[in-house]
Amino acid sequence: MLSMIGLIGGLALLIYLTMKGMNLLIAGPLCALFVAVLSGMPLFPQQVGEGEANLVANYMSGFSSFVTSWYLMFLLGSIFGKVMEDSGAADSVSQWVVDKLGMKHAVLAVVAACAILTYGGVSLFVVAFSVYPMALSLFKQANLPRRFIPAALALGSVTFTMTSAGSPEIQNWIPIEYLKTSPYAGWEVSLIVAVFMAVFGYWWLKRMIKKAVANGETFIAREHDPVVTAKKLPHPLTGLIPLAVVLVISFVFHDSLAQSALIIALLGGVISAYVLNRSYFRSFWEAVSDGTMGALVAIGNTAAVVGFGGVAKAVPAFQTAVEAMTTIPGSPLIGGAIAVSVIAGMTGSASGGQAIALPLLAPHYMDMGVNAEALHRTVAISSGALDSLPHNGYVVTTIRSICGESHQDAYGAVGALTVIVPAIGVAIAIILFSLGVGI
């Protein structure tokens, strides 16, 4: 009983400290200490026999194993995003989408620009920074309430693109290591779910905005609003080609190299972006340096959460919780989806949720004969649901730092589109797989 209190309390404390703005590199081990103490786990390796559970060894094992497995992917993904940003290639693609769709379809233009960049492998945070100035300009021209800009950015970035088949985003690649699948696993069901999330999410966002406008809400300018400058940008085609290079290379090598194909794909994206747009860079090596630092922060934050999971999964209460979720009546996919989604929600990280849950769940479900492709796609989609609770890093950064809004004003729409819509998408995926679609 005390162990369960420690586990639940530790997770709750992690959410609370994150909401209060504490650095995850501090909050992670602090909350792990809370779990260990209440579960009676020894703190240091010297207090136990070799191989026995203890706070320091379990935390650092989870932390270091995640870094070992994913550092190069995080590094090259972050550098690719910064290279696309610094050269103006990301802005060029975004501006091209906006110009084609126009002010009448301001919301659709923002969502589409984010979707194209995200599915092409550009970091979610870079996409938000890149598209925001144009989104602000469009919302201003259309006189739409600016508090919905974070929701438009999130819909195009962290829903139907982030976890779909073929996406170069890390959330679609983590299951490969544990399930021996490909990034295109369950693509038929993935396509159906992605179309649903895109169409339903867009309809819901438009409905919320229409209701707000009917209630008298308008665009309110602020003194420090960024302005879309008329700087010279590369041709949109030279921005789209690197995105295509990432997708094509990952497709060609995924059978032979599994998740390592993403390393080659992202490296190809960086090289092609440099070759095609080298005359537009402000400072290529500064972009590489910024991307490297961004990768260290991103993987450090995620690894801090995975380290917490390394301690949590060693206490008796965690095994009890896993057994409860994996024995839920009905399709085994339901238990997998709930387990990954809950852990992702507690940690505020889709990738962290997968990295903690899959080492435990994958062998269990594979022994049961669960279809690996169905489990891959279900887990990927479910990781992108509850992860977007208010303490999620992307949510906090996009709402507060990028858009300058408050959670009170903006999170309602963001939560609806990034929590509820993907949750419905998971349910649809499970039903379709249960009916034999794509299997």
RAFEN-V210150 format. One record per helix or strand of 3 or more residues. SS is the DSSP state (~ for helix, > for strand). FROM is the first residue (numbers start at 1). TO is the last residue. If there is no record, write none. Layout:
SS|FROM|TO + SS|FROM|TO
This chain:
~|2|19 + ~|24|39 + ~|45|47 + ~|55|86 + ~|89|101 + ~|103|119 + ~|124|142 + ~|146|157 + ~|170|179 + ~|187|214 + ~|236|280 + ~|284|312 + ~|316|326 + ~|332|347 + ~|350|367 + ~|372|383 + ~|386|388 + ~|393|402 + ~|407|434
